[in-house]
């Protein structure tokens, strides 16, 4: 079990919160960010979605589809590698929440970007789905096909961080990300 980086009233963990806490912790204890990051990555669905929240000790999840959740994974992964020099984390095998399959952390992130980029509104922006970083707009898609300017900008930023890493390691998937 890893040292806790945040305090909760219970053990339900916000997916985005874990990623942001791990990213922030890179400034003071970079190696301590690895375990919570990997735990959260293993809660991703095989199609690239992430739960809103998950329980660390049971199968209970909040399956609402907030489009920004996987974006924080790319930001955290690239930050971790820059701070620690530990490139092996990208090849670490991780499970999925809804499957017996395992794949690399890098593959998890590629699936997340595929999931996000294959659902766009008529204006070309990413769909908000159940919500994005601006929690006050949660559920706005119930009134139609809501898109997210912030989410699209954040996806572009996260995608480019991840593509830079892939290019640095000689991975051809970088070109596919850049074409989005």
Residue frames as a rotation matrix with the C-alpha (Angstrom) as fourth column:
UNK 1
0.588 0.809 0.000 0.00
0.809 -0.588 0.000 0.00
0.000 0.000 -1.000 0.00
UNK 2
-0.293 -0.694 0.658 1.31
0.664 -0.643 -0.382 3.41
0.688 0.324 0.649 -0.82
UNK 3
-0.701 -0.025 -0.713 1.45
0.589 -0.583 -0.560 6.42
-0.401 -0.812 0.423 1.42
UNK 4
0.325 0.918 0.228 -1.70
0.928 -0.263 -0.263 8.50
-0.181 0.297 -0.938 1.08
UNK 5
-0.766 -0.560 0.314 -1.33
0.626 -0.762 0.167 11.81
0.146 0.324 0.935 -0.65
UNK 6
-0.569 0.647 0.508 -4.81
-0.429 -0.760 0.488 13.08
0.702 0.060 0.710 0.10
UNK 7
-0.960 0.262 0.101 -7.33
0.002 0.366 -0.931 12.70
-0.281 -0.893 -0.352 2.83
UNK 8
-0.526 0.837 -0.147 -10.87
-0.228 0.028 0.973 11.47
0.819 0.546 0.177 2.30
UNK 9
-0.160 0.581 0.798 -13.85
-0.984 -0.026 -0.178 10.93
-0.083 -0.814 0.576 4.54
UNK 10
0.673 0.321 0.666 -14.03
-0.256 0.946 -0.198 7.48
-0.694 -0.037 0.719 3.00
UNK 11
-0.278 -0.886 0.370 -12.09
0.068 0.367 0.928 5.44
-0.958 0.283 -0.042 0.48
UNK 12
0.625 0.464 0.628 -13.98
0.691 0.045 -0.721 6.47
-0.363 0.885 -0.293 -2.64
UNK 13
-0.311 -0.874 -0.372 -11.38
0.405 -0.477 0.781 8.07
-0.860 0.092 0.502 -4.86
UNK 14
0.748 0.464 -0.475 -11.99
-0.185 -0.541 -0.820 10.64
-0.638 0.701 -0.319 -7.57
UNK 15
0.567 -0.535 0.626 -10.14
0.795 0.554 -0.247 9.50
-0.214 0.638 0.740 -10.70
UNK 16
0.519 -0.330 0.789 -9.22
0.323 -0.778 -0.538 13.03
0.792 0.534 -0.297 -11.71
UNK 17
0.857 -0.152 0.493 -8.35
-0.490 -0.538 0.686 13.87
0.161 -0.829 -0.535 -8.08
UNK 18
0.707 -0.622 0.337 -5.85
0.281 0.684 0.673 11.01
-0.649 -0.381 0.659 -7.82
UNK 19
0.370 -0.571 0.733 -4.20
0.905 0.042 -0.424 12.04
0.212 0.820 0.532 -11.08
UNK 20
0.572 -0.128 0.810 -4.01
-0.001 -0.988 -0.155 15.71
0.820 0.088 -0.565 -10.05
UNK 21
0.897 -0.255 0.361 -2.70
-0.393 -0.088 0.915 14.83
-0.202 -0.963 -0.179 -6.59
UNK 22
0.572 -0.709 0.412 -0.05
0.639 0.700 0.320 12.56
-0.515 0.080 0.853 -8.10
UNK 23
0.381 -0.389 0.839 0.93
0.706 -0.463 -0.535 15.27
0.596 0.797 0.098 -10.57
UNK 24
0.717 -0.052 0.695 1.19
-0.334 -0.901 0.277 17.88
0.612 -0.430 -0.663 -7.80
UNK 25
0.895 -0.358 0.265 3.16
-0.118 0.383 0.916 15.54
-0.429 -0.852 0.300 -5.57
UNK 26
0.656 -0.677 0.334 5.85
0.696 0.371 -0.614 15.32
0.292 0.635 0.715 -8.25
UNK 27
0.497 -0.445 0.745 7.23
-0.203 -0.894 -0.399 18.59
0.844 0.047 -0.534 -6.92
UNK 28
0.292 -0.337 0.895 8.03
-0.947 -0.231 0.222 17.19
0.132 -0.913 -0.387 -3.48
UNK 29
-0.213 -0.323 0.922 8.05
-0.483 0.855 0.188 13.38
-0.849 -0.405 -0.338 -3.64
UNK 30
-0.128 0.219 -0.967 8.13
-0.991 -0.054 0.119 12.34
-0.026 0.974 0.224 -7.28
UNK 31
-0.821 -0.252 -0.512 8.66
-0.335 0.939 0.075 8.61
0.463 0.233 -0.856 -6.70
UNK 32
-0.807 0.577 0.124 5.65
0.078 0.313 -0.946 8.50
-0.585 -0.754 -0.298 -4.36
UNK 33
-0.171 0.765 -0.621 3.43
-0.813 -0.466 -0.350 9.40
-0.557 0.445 0.701 -7.32
UNK 34
-0.753 -0.234 -0.614 4.03
-0.607 0.607 0.513 6.11
0.253 0.760 -0.599 -9.14
UNK 35
-0.940 0.338 -0.036 1.83
0.328 0.872 -0.363 3.76
-0.092 -0.353 -0.931 -7.11
UNK 36
-0.233 0.926 -0.296 -1.34
0.138 -0.270 -0.953 5.91
-0.963 -0.263 -0.065 -6.96
UNK 37
-0.231 0.088 -0.969 -0.96
-0.886 -0.431 0.172 6.70
-0.403 0.898 0.178 -10.66
UNK 38
-0.864 -0.165 -0.476 -0.76
-0.388 0.821 0.419 3.00
0.322 0.546 -0.773 -11.55
UNK 39
-0.753 0.657 0.030 -3.69
0.408 0.501 -0.763 2.18
-0.516 -0.563 -0.646 -9.28
UNK 40
-0.038 0.770 -0.637 -5.85
-0.303 -0.617 -0.727 4.79
-0.952 0.166 0.257 -11.03
UNK 41
-0.473 -0.188 -0.861 -4.74
-0.879 0.026 0.477 3.67
-0.068 0.982 -0.177 -14.52
UNK 42
-0.993 0.067 -0.100 -5.96
0.059 0.995 0.082 0.16
0.105 0.076 -0.992 -13.66
UNK 43
-0.401 0.903 -0.157 -9.43
0.339 -0.013 -0.941 1.63
-0.851 -0.430 -0.301 -13.09
UNK 44
-0.501 0.181 -0.846 -9.74
-0.751 -0.577 0.321 2.75
-0.430 0.796 0.425 -16.73
UNK 45
0.527 0.705 0.475 -12.25
-0.213 0.650 -0.730 0.92
-0.823 0.283 0.492 -18.92
UNK 46
-0.159 -0.626 0.763 -10.89
0.582 0.565 0.585 -1.03
-0.798 0.537 0.274 -21.92
UNK 47
0.399 0.365 0.841 -12.54
0.911 -0.263 -0.318 1.44
0.106 0.893 -0.437 -24.34
UNK 48
-0.465 -0.728 0.504 -10.56
0.625 -0.673 -0.396 4.37
0.628 0.131 0.767 -22.85
UNK 49
0.394 0.654 0.646 -13.20
-0.136 -0.653 0.745 5.83
0.909 -0.381 -0.168 -20.51
UNK 50
-0.803 -0.564 -0.192 -12.41
0.152 0.118 -0.981 6.49
0.576 -0.817 -0.009 -16.89
UNK 51
0.113 0.859 -0.499 -14.83
0.900 0.124 0.417 6.33
0.421 -0.496 -0.760 -13.98
UNK 52
0.455 0.114 0.883 -15.67
-0.151 -0.967 0.203 9.52
0.878 -0.226 -0.423 -12.15
UNK 53
0.042 -0.407 0.912 -14.77
-0.998 -0.061 0.018 7.80
0.048 -0.911 -0.409 -8.87
UNK 54
0.205 0.018 -0.979 -13.77
-0.154 0.988 -0.014 4.35
0.967 0.153 0.205 -7.67
UNK 55
0.828 0.064 0.558 -13.61
-0.561 0.118 0.819 2.55
-0.013 -0.991 0.133 -4.36
UNK 56
-0.091 -0.985 -0.148 -10.16
-0.946 0.132 -0.295 1.27
0.310 0.113 -0.944 -3.51
UNK 57
-0.762 -0.253 0.597 -11.49
-0.553 0.735 -0.394 -1.80
-0.339 -0.630 -0.699 -1.70
UNK 58
-0.065 0.775 0.629 -14.46
0.198 0.628 -0.753 -2.94
-0.978 0.075 -0.194 -3.76
UNK 59
-0.598 -0.073 0.798 -15.77
0.786 0.143 0.602 -2.98
-0.158 0.987 -0.028 -7.31
UNK 60
0.432 0.838 -0.333 -17.99
0.762 -0.536 -0.363 0.05
-0.483 -0.096 -0.870 -6.61
UNK 61
-0.757 -0.629 0.179 -17.55
0.625 -0.614 0.483 2.86
-0.193 0.477 0.857 -9.12
UNK 62
0.236 0.701 -0.673 -19.25
0.059 -0.701 -0.710 6.04
-0.970 0.128 -0.207 -10.17
UNK 63
-0.194 -0.341 0.920 -19.37
0.805 0.480 0.347 5.40
-0.560 0.808 0.181 -13.92
UNK 64
0.817 0.459 -0.350 -20.28
0.197 -0.791 -0.579 8.94
-0.542 0.404 -0.737 -14.98
UNK 65
0.264 -0.679 0.685 -18.20
0.961 0.247 -0.126 9.80
-0.084 0.691 0.718 -18.02
UNK 66
0.773 -0.138 -0.620 -16.35
-0.017 -0.980 0.198 13.05
-0.635 -0.143 -0.760 -17.38
UNK 67
0.932 -0.312 0.185 -14.31
0.254 0.199 -0.947 13.68
0.258 0.929 0.264 -20.49
UNK 68
0.527 -0.777 0.345 -11.37
-0.670 -0.629 -0.393 15.27
0.523 -0.024 -0.852 -18.70
UNK 69
0.817 -0.174 0.550 -10.48
-0.398 0.519 0.756 12.31
-0.417 -0.837 0.355 -16.47
UNK 70
0.703 -0.595 0.390 -8.10
0.665 0.744 -0.066 10.57
-0.251 0.306 0.919 -18.89
UNK 71
0.683 -0.457 0.570 -6.42
0.122 -0.698 -0.706 13.86
0.720 0.551 -0.421 -19.83
UNK 72
0.659 -0.421 0.623 -4.91
-0.750 -0.419 0.512 14.15
0.045 -0.805 -0.592 -16.37
UNK 73
0.788 -0.384 0.481 -3.34
0.196 0.898 0.394 10.72
-0.583 -0.216 0.783 -16.82
UNK 74
0.591 -0.580 0.560 -1.27
0.703 0.031 -0.711 11.94
0.395 0.814 0.426 -19.79
UNK 75
0.550 -0.360 0.754 -0.20
-0.372 -0.914 -0.165 15.08
0.748 -0.190 -0.636 -17.93
UNK 76
0.733 -0.229 0.640 0.75
-0.613 0.184 0.768 13.06
-0.294 -0.956 -0.006 -14.84
UNK 77
0.797 -0.442 0.411 2.61
0.495 0.869 -0.025 10.36
-0.346 0.224 0.911 -16.76
UNK 78
0.486 -0.654 0.580 4.75
0.525 -0.313 -0.792 12.80
0.699 0.689 0.191 -18.71
UNK 79
0.552 -0.258 0.793 5.42
-0.617 -0.766 0.180 14.86
0.560 -0.589 -0.582 -15.59
UNK 80
0.854 -0.213 0.475 6.45
-0.251 0.631 0.734 11.76
-0.456 -0.746 0.486 -13.68
UNK 81
0.679 -0.618 0.397 8.89
0.735 0.574 -0.362 10.71
-0.004 0.537 0.843 -16.40
UNK 82
0.440 -0.508 0.740 10.40
0.114 -0.786 -0.608 14.20
0.891 0.352 -0.288 -16.60
UNK 83
0.587 -0.158 0.794 10.89
-0.754 -0.464 0.465 14.35
0.295 -0.872 -0.391 -12.82
UNK 84
0.620 -0.262 0.740 12.18
-0.427 0.678 0.598 10.81
-0.658 -0.687 0.309 -12.26
UNK 85
-0.265 -0.684 -0.680 13.65
-0.961 0.127 0.248 9.67
-0.083 0.719 -0.691 -15.56
UNK 86
-0.606 0.122 0.786 11.69
-0.154 0.951 -0.267 6.43
-0.780 -0.282 -0.558 -15.05
UNK 87
-0.492 0.376 -0.785 10.59
-0.869 -0.157 0.470 5.60
0.053 0.913 0.404 -18.59
UNK 88
-0.971 0.041 -0.237 9.64
0.029 0.998 0.054 2.06
0.239 0.046 -0.970 -17.54
UNK 89
-0.608 0.793 -0.045 6.32
-0.036 -0.084 -0.996 3.26
-0.793 -0.604 0.080 -16.14
UNK 90
-0.156 0.554 -0.818 4.99
-0.925 -0.372 -0.076 3.70
-0.346 0.745 0.571 -19.70
UNK 91
-0.369 -0.053 -0.928 5.53
-0.602 0.774 0.195 0.00
0.708 0.631 -0.318 -20.39
UNK 92
-0.884 0.115 0.452 4.16
-0.364 0.437 -0.823 -1.16
-0.292 -0.892 -0.344 -17.03
UNK 93
-0.685 0.679 -0.266 1.32
0.209 0.533 0.820 -3.61
0.698 0.506 -0.507 -17.54
UNK 94
-0.843 0.502 0.193 -1.98
-0.426 -0.404 -0.809 -2.52
-0.329 -0.765 0.554 -16.04
UNK 95
-0.658 0.695 0.289 -5.41
0.714 0.698 -0.055 -4.09
-0.240 0.170 -0.956 -15.95
UNK 96
-0.724 0.574 0.382 -8.72
-0.211 -0.712 0.670 -2.55
0.656 0.405 0.637 -16.91
UNK 97
-0.666 0.536 0.518 -11.76
-0.684 -0.162 -0.712 -2.09
-0.297 -0.829 0.474 -14.74
UNK 98
0.317 0.948 0.038 -14.07
-0.775 0.282 -0.566 -4.07
-0.547 0.150 0.824 -17.01
UNK 99
0.737 -0.132 -0.663 -11.78
-0.486 0.578 -0.656 -6.67
0.469 0.806 0.362 -18.55
UNK 100
0.840 -0.511 0.182 -9.28
0.244 0.655 0.715 -9.40
-0.485 -0.557 0.675 -17.74
UNK 101
0.619 -0.591 0.517 -7.03
0.595 -0.077 -0.800 -7.89
0.513 0.803 0.304 -20.39
UNK 102
0.480 -0.566 -0.670 -3.81
0.390 -0.546 0.741 -6.13
-0.786 -0.617 -0.041 -19.45
UNK 103
0.565 -0.405 0.719 -1.84
0.704 -0.217 -0.676 -3.69
0.430 0.888 0.163 -21.52
UNK 104
-0.481 -0.861 -0.166 0.83
0.846 -0.406 -0.347 -1.06
0.231 -0.307 0.923 -21.09
UNK 105
-0.065 0.357 -0.932 0.19
0.550 -0.766 -0.332 2.32
-0.833 -0.534 -0.147 -19.53
UNK 106
-0.814 -0.293 -0.502 1.09
-0.239 -0.619 0.749 3.79
-0.530 0.729 0.433 -22.92
UNK 107
-0.837 0.545 0.051 -1.68
0.349 0.460 0.817 1.72
0.421 0.701 -0.575 -24.54
UNK 108
-0.161 0.785 -0.598 -4.16
0.939 -0.065 -0.338 2.84
-0.304 -0.616 -0.727 -21.87
UNK 109
-0.255 0.001 -0.967 -3.47
0.095 -0.995 -0.026 6.46
-0.962 -0.098 0.254 -22.81
UNK 110
-0.973 -0.075 -0.217 -3.72
-0.209 -0.106 0.972 5.81
-0.096 0.992 0.087 -26.55
UNK 111
-0.548 0.835 -0.060 -7.12
0.773 0.532 0.345 4.21
0.320 0.142 -0.937 -25.95
UNK 112
-0.077 0.507 -0.859 -8.21
0.721 -0.567 -0.399 7.22
-0.689 -0.649 -0.322 -23.92
UNK 113
-0.592 -0.180 -0.785 -7.30
-0.287 -0.863 0.415 9.64
-0.753 0.471 0.459 -26.71
UNK 114
-0.951 0.311 0.007 -9.09
0.144 0.421 0.896 7.42
0.275 0.852 -0.445 -29.25
UNK 115
-0.302 0.882 -0.361 -12.19
0.952 0.262 -0.158 7.44
-0.045 -0.391 -0.919 -27.09
UNK 116
-0.103 0.226 -0.969 -12.17
0.364 -0.898 -0.248 11.21
-0.926 -0.378 0.010 -26.75
UNK 117
-0.672 -0.306 -0.675 -11.37
-0.385 -0.634 0.671 12.07
-0.633 0.710 0.308 -30.36
UNK 118
-0.923 0.371 0.105 -13.97
0.313 0.562 0.766 9.77
0.225 0.740 -0.634 -31.88
UNK 119
0.067 0.968 -0.243 -16.82
0.997 -0.056 0.052 11.72
0.037 -0.246 -0.969 -30.29
UNK 120
-0.902 -0.363 -0.235 -17.02
0.354 -0.932 0.078 15.29
-0.248 -0.013 0.969 -31.45
UNK 121
0.040 0.926 -0.374 -19.85
0.334 -0.366 -0.869 17.72
-0.942 -0.090 -0.324 -31.82
UNK 122
0.665 0.327 0.671 -20.96
0.732 -0.110 -0.672 19.33
-0.146 0.939 -0.312 -35.08
UNK 123
0.947 -0.321 -0.003 -18.55
-0.320 -0.944 -0.081 22.19
0.023 0.078 -0.997 -34.31
UNK 124
0.414 -0.825 -0.385 -15.56
-0.072 0.392 -0.917 19.81
0.908 0.407 0.102 -34.17
UNK 125
-0.255 -0.473 0.843 -15.04
-0.875 -0.259 -0.410 20.23
0.413 -0.842 -0.348 -30.42
UNK 126
-0.862 -0.126 -0.491 -14.97
0.052 0.942 -0.333 17.25
0.504 -0.313 -0.805 -28.08
UNK 127
0.204 0.977 -0.068 -18.21
0.035 0.062 0.997 16.15
0.978 -0.206 -0.022 -26.51
UNK 128
-0.248 -0.237 0.939 -18.55
-0.845 -0.421 -0.329 17.01
0.474 -0.875 -0.096 -22.86
UNK 129
-0.450 0.251 -0.857 -20.41
0.256 0.956 0.146 13.79
0.856 -0.153 -0.494 -22.06
UNK 130
0.380 0.642 -0.666 -21.45
0.815 0.108 0.570 13.81
0.438 -0.759 -0.482 -18.37
UNK 131
0.960 -0.076 -0.268 -19.06
0.088 -0.831 0.550 16.65
-0.264 -0.552 -0.791 -17.54
UNK 132
0.343 -0.922 0.178 -15.58
0.439 -0.010 -0.898 18.08
0.830 0.387 0.401 -17.69
UNK 133
-0.583 -0.714 -0.389 -13.31
0.663 -0.141 -0.735 19.98
0.470 -0.686 0.556 -15.32
UNK 134
-0.808 0.372 0.457 -15.95
-0.471 -0.874 -0.121 22.66
0.354 -0.313 0.881 -14.73
UNK 135
-0.899 0.395 -0.190 -18.17
0.438 0.804 -0.401 20.67
-0.006 -0.444 -0.896 -12.35
UNK 136
-0.544 0.716 -0.437 -20.85
-0.173 -0.605 -0.777 23.36
-0.821 -0.347 0.453 -12.40
UNK 137
-0.218 0.440 -0.871 -21.76
-0.973 -0.166 0.159 22.28
-0.074 0.883 0.464 -15.95
UNK 138
-0.942 -0.136 0.306 -22.16
-0.161 0.985 -0.059 18.62
-0.294 -0.105 -0.950 -15.00
UNK 139
-0.384 0.827 0.411 -25.09
0.566 0.563 -0.603 17.06
-0.730 0.002 -0.684 -16.84
UNK 140
-0.218 0.305 -0.927 -25.45
-0.494 -0.854 -0.165 19.80
-0.842 0.422 0.336 -19.44
UNK 141
-0.928 -0.170 -0.331 -25.43
-0.372 0.427 0.824 17.13
0.001 0.888 -0.460 -22.17
UNK 142
-0.594 0.786 0.170 -28.89
0.569 0.560 -0.602 16.08
-0.569 -0.260 -0.780 -20.96
UNK 143
0.260 0.688 -0.677 -30.15
-0.023 -0.697 -0.717 19.09
-0.965 0.202 -0.166 -22.96
UNK 144
0.960 0.024 -0.278 -28.42
-0.278 -0.031 -0.960 18.07
-0.032 0.999 -0.023 -26.17
UNK 145
0.630 -0.776 0.037 -25.00
0.735 0.580 -0.352 17.40
0.252 0.248 0.935 -27.57
UNK 146
0.954 -0.282 -0.101 -22.83
-0.201 -0.854 0.480 19.69
-0.222 -0.437 -0.871 -25.41
UNK 147
0.489 -0.871 0.034 -19.23
0.560 0.284 -0.778 20.28
0.669 0.400 0.627 -26.42
UNK 148
0.802 -0.275 -0.530 -16.39
0.435 -0.338 0.835 21.60
-0.409 -0.900 -0.151 -24.32
UNK 149
0.788 -0.566 0.243 -13.98
-0.206 -0.614 -0.761 24.34
0.580 0.550 -0.601 -25.35
UNK 150
0.346 -0.680 0.646 -11.86
-0.928 -0.146 0.344 23.86
-0.140 -0.718 -0.682 -22.22
UNK 151
0.506 -0.094 0.858 -11.84
-0.154 0.968 0.197 20.07
-0.849 -0.232 0.475 -22.69
UNK 152
0.919 -0.169 0.356 -10.77
0.389 0.253 -0.886 20.35
0.060 0.953 0.298 -26.31
UNK 153
0.568 -0.750 0.338 -7.93
-0.582 -0.657 -0.479 22.72
0.582 0.076 -0.810 -25.40
UNK 154
0.277 -0.443 0.853 -6.88
-0.846 0.308 0.435 20.45
-0.456 -0.842 -0.290 -22.51
UNK 155
0.762 0.032 0.647 -6.98
0.171 0.954 -0.248 17.39
-0.625 0.299 0.721 -24.79
UNK 156
0.861 -0.473 0.186 -4.76
0.081 -0.233 -0.969 19.16
0.502 0.850 -0.162 -27.32
UNK 157
0.344 -0.739 0.580 -2.31
-0.890 -0.453 -0.049 20.08
0.299 -0.499 -0.813 -24.56
UNK 158
0.329 -0.169 0.929 -2.27
-0.589 0.732 0.342 16.57
-0.738 -0.660 0.141 -23.03
UNK 159
0.925 0.050 0.377 -2.05
0.248 0.672 -0.698 14.94
-0.288 0.739 0.609 -26.45
UNK 160
0.715 -0.687 0.129 0.99
-0.249 -0.423 -0.872 17.05
0.653 0.592 -0.473 -27.34
UNK 161
0.207 -0.628 0.750 2.75
-0.967 -0.013 0.256 16.25
-0.151 -0.778 -0.610 -24.07
UNK 162
0.452 0.048 0.891 2.18
-0.187 0.981 0.043 12.56
-0.872 -0.186 0.453 -24.68
UNK 163
0.972 -0.097 0.216 3.16
0.233 0.228 -0.945 12.81
0.042 0.969 0.244 -28.37
UNK 164
0.496 -0.844 0.204 6.41
-0.761 -0.535 -0.367 14.56
0.419 0.027 -0.908 -27.39
UNK 165
0.104 -0.412 0.905 7.19
-0.746 0.569 0.345 11.64
-0.657 -0.712 -0.248 -25.08
UNK 166
0.702 0.226 0.676 6.35
0.170 0.868 -0.466 9.11
-0.692 0.442 0.571 -27.80
UNK 167
0.914 -0.405 0.012 8.55
-0.119 -0.296 -0.948 10.93
0.387 0.865 -0.319 -30.32
UNK 168
0.286 -0.839 0.463 11.40
-0.956 -0.280 0.083 11.05
0.060 -0.466 -0.883 -27.82
UNK 169
-0.018 -0.239 0.971 11.18
-0.473 0.858 0.203 7.27
-0.881 -0.455 -0.129 -27.40
UNK 170
-0.831 -0.377 -0.409 10.87
-0.510 0.223 0.831 6.68
-0.222 0.899 -0.377 -31.16
UNK 171
-0.518 0.728 0.449 7.29
0.446 0.678 -0.584 5.43
-0.730 -0.103 -0.676 -31.01
UNK 172
-0.930 0.120 0.348 5.42
0.306 -0.273 0.912 5.91
0.205 0.955 0.217 -34.29
UNK 173
-0.050 0.972 -0.231 2.11
0.992 0.074 0.098 6.43
0.113 -0.224 -0.968 -32.46
UNK 174
-0.405 -0.161 -0.900 3.19
0.442 -0.896 -0.039 10.06
-0.800 -0.414 0.434 -31.97
UNK 175
-0.996 0.008 -0.085 2.37
-0.079 -0.474 0.877 10.85
-0.033 0.880 0.473 -35.59
UNK 176
-0.441 0.893 -0.091 -1.15
0.659 0.391 0.643 9.42
0.610 0.224 -0.760 -35.17
UNK 177
0.023 0.410 -0.912 -1.76
0.917 -0.371 -0.144 11.65
-0.398 -0.833 -0.384 -32.16
UNK 178
-0.657 -0.373 -0.655 -0.53
0.169 -0.920 0.355 14.73
-0.735 0.122 0.667 -33.99
UNK 179
-0.918 0.335 0.214 -3.01
0.215 -0.033 0.976 14.07
0.334 0.942 -0.042 -36.85
UNK 180
-0.278 0.879 -0.388 -6.02
0.949 0.188 -0.254 14.46
-0.151 -0.438 -0.886 -34.53
